Structures are given as structure tokens and as C-alpha cells.
Amino acid sequence: MKNFISVHDVTNINALVKKALDYKADPLKDRSLGADKRIGLLFLNPSLRTRLSTQVAAKNLGMEAIVFNVDKEGWALEFEEGAIMSGNTVEHVKDAAPILGQYFDILCIRTFPSLKNREDDYSEMFIHQFIKYAGVPVISLESATLHPLQSLTDIITIQETWNAAVQNRKPKIVLTWAPHIKPLPQCVSNSFAQWVNAWGEADFVITHPVDYELDTSFTNGATITTDQDAALEGADYVYVKNWSTYKDYGKVYVNDPRWMLTEEKLKKSHQAKVMHCLPVRRNIELSDEILDSSHSLVTQEAANRVWAAQAVIAEILRNTGK
């Protein structure tokens, strides 16, 4: 693994999950692997779990982690090739990234989509420009279209809570749209669909209102329905997430509170465990009764972010000789 920006950078999902769970059992077993190495965490938008879990993971491997909030502490960056920089941007990524590559052994980037121009967002220009010019491995801490560390975490959480030997079947996993007060990107949902489909060890269903289809390049392999009740029938895991429209990009067509997951809806499931990437708007996306119940895996899921990051960083350190 040279970079980590999507599931396509992973040759064996189950092996990476096992590595993460091994770190969960013994966090400091490779405490010298990253000795005298530095990892840079660059944030172009806010973070809580992603930032802190990656810092903890790097520390467990003996690395020094340095965080820089570009949106608040640095110059406004330009990413367009051939740009005439007569506007608000002060420094071009082709000047900044090579220097960062000199400062750090691994560079982590968190960007966010504009939700204004689908072509621009889905080109993933920001993170690809860092990969092009930094000269060191790049880890995505979320990009315009994907959130791979979150998705790896989700697979880890499902694997450690699903006893295949006892169940003697694949789990049924449902990704369901939820209401929200504002348009949100498709990153987490795209990424979750991409990883579950690539994993291939689940019956996977996506349910959403009419006109909320995701990009088929991420959802191919899943069963897709606009009937939430039918989707929840016999579910073992329900992943709850809002996203704005993809075709008419970044819009909110509906904010129907009937799509919020409740205990009553879960009665159709197979005592399903409920997941969410957090932060969550209580009693809009998910009800208190679900979040505060034994159905909820959100705390366990969020805690597993450390082990996902640690497995990825360790893989890069070993495979690149960094």
C-alpha cells in the first residue's frame, strides 16, 4: 500500500481488518515501527474523531503527529493547474506540497466537497494534487467523494460483532438514508457502499427516497429500493446516513421525518445493530431510543477508528520502507 484514498488501495480487506483487530488487542506491539518518523495531518475542514484517532494511532506506532488546520491557520491554497492567482488563493499546491513532503514521512489530507459542481468534486482534484506533488504516501482523512478510514472502521466493527460460525450465513447490511437539516455530501455513503461491495461477504441493500440515487460506480452490487420497510426486513446491521442528491447535485428534495430510524421500524429487522459515522443530529437522523439502546454500535464504531488508522499507517510504513 503506497497511498490510502479508497478500497482500491487495499489488496485484502480481511487481512487489513485482522491487522486492525490485532492492534486493538495489543495497541503498542509495534511502538517502534514509526520511531523518528513524522506524520502530517492537514485539515481543510473540521474534524473530531478522524483527527484524534489518527493522532492516537500514530502515537501507538511511535510517530510524531503534527496537525495543521489549513482553513484557519494557513494560506488559501490554489489547486488548478495554470491558474492565474489574482483572487483569494495565496499559494499553489505544487509549491506547498513538495515542502510538506520534505517535512513529513506520511501526509494525511482531509478535504470536503463544495456541493456546487459535481464534476469538480468527483474529480478529487485536491487529494490527487497532493499525491502528485508531495512525493510521500498520502492517506485520505475524507475527500470530496469518499471516507475510506471510516469505511474500514465500519467493516472492522461488523466483523468483530458478527459470528459467522454461529449464524452460518452472511449478514444482511442495510444502508438507509436519513433526514437532515441541510445538504450533506455523499462521501460516507459512497465509501460504505464501495467497501461493502468490495468485501463481498454480506447481503447488501441500499434504501433511500426517490431521486436520492448514489453514483452507480459505488453502489453496483447492492440491491437498491425506495421502500425502507422492505429493506429493513431481516436486517442484521443498519447503517444510517443522510446524503444530498447526486444527479441534481447537492440538493435537498425531501426531509421526510418518517425516514428517521426508530425502535418500531427495527422490529422488522433481525434485532439489527445500528451504525452511524457521527456526528449525529439526535431525533432528526436517529432517535434517542435507538442511540441510547443496545442496538447502537456508534460508540464502539467510533472507538475502532484508532485501529483502522493504525493498521493503514503501519501498512504504509512497512510497504514503502518509510
Secondary structure by P-SEA (a helix, b strand, c coil): ccccccccccccaaaaaaaaaaaaacccccccccccbbbbbbbcccccaaaaaaaaaaaaabbbbbbbccccccccccccccccccccccccccccaaaaaaaccbbbbbbbbccccaaaaaaaaaaaaaaaccccbbbbcccccccaaaaaaaaaaaaaacccccccbbbbbbbbbbbccccccaaaaaaaaaaaaaacccbbbbbbccccccccccccccccccccccccccccbbbbbccccccccccccccccccccccccccccccbbbbbccccccccccccccccccccaaaaaaaaaaaaaaaaaaaaaaaacc
